[in-house]
């Protein structure tokens, strides 16, 4: 009986030892990656990829018929008119492209000597930046319209309401010119790329 | 081993998804309309001129004519205002008032006069050519308006057809009349 037990035990041990000699481990690695595409998105003043607004300047002439001195003397700090938008860009230096047409009598008409139906001015985009400063991109209209102003912002746009302010100021005509009566209009075009 | 291969394949697929996202970079465009208006307006730069006609009656010549209106004293004179209008529909109109003796206001005796009538014409100079408007004092009320459009110029007022109602002799005294030129920005 004892012998039988011993043999049985030896057989069991033998079986146990054989699998232990083939043991092996596996190691798996999962790389989790992602990315954020560079983008600019309109938050207020439009939707998706477009925004729009208006700057109503009101009566352009003063009592003597020439350009309002309030408008001719307006500055970036005290513009003739302005409007605000919010655009979120997630890049470090968004690129701004700015241009404008002249403020012109609509429909246009030829001006007699001493009169004008066209007003030049400065269109500006004040961008509030993430470092709490403001960067101004400006464009000055002229009889021969210059190329659009293209400028990279020095840092990211501020993540705040109204981070873009579009202004119109420094209106000007030929000295002493009388403004023809009617409606005047101009279009400021802005493109903001994530860059 | 098989497990390791499957995991590597899974990691590769994550990388492909991320690369696809970067192709979606987008920009935004904005448009701002700047608007303004200029109201129709007219303004006189020189709005008042006094024209002193001097002695109005003939002093020499035909004895029968002496004492009667010297027409040349009025018809040879002009007065110049200056003004402008900035609208294409601007108009100019004239209303002339007779020249009356302001010293003698009673009814004039037979053969004498205290009223002088005339025609006043105002002429402005738009680029498209001179525009005139007239009025006679013979009939009451103003003359018809003429469209000047946009202009900035002198407005020359001239006189014609000077006459007294009955051709009598003028009563002595001070005489006064007026010509009102009205510039209207739009009708």
Interface residues (C-beta under 8 A of the other chain):
Chain A: X26 X27 X28 X29 X30 X31 X32 X33 X34 X35 X36 X37 X38 X39 X40 X41 X42 X45 X46 X48 X49 X50 X51 X52 X53 X54 X55 X56 X57 X58 X59 X60 X61 X63 X64 X65 X81 X83 X85 X87 X100 X103 X105 X109 X111 X112 X113 X114 X115 X119 X121 X123 X164 X166 X168 X178 X179 X180 X181 X182 X183 X184 X185 X186 X187 X188 X189 X190 X191 X192 X193 X194
Chain B: X1 X3 X4 X7 X8 X10 X11 X14 X15 X17 X18 X19 X21 X22 X23 X24 X25 X26 X27 X28 X29 X30 X31 X32 X33 X34 X35 X36 X37 X38 X39 X40 X41 X43 X84 X86 X87 X88 X126 X127 X150 X151 X152 X185
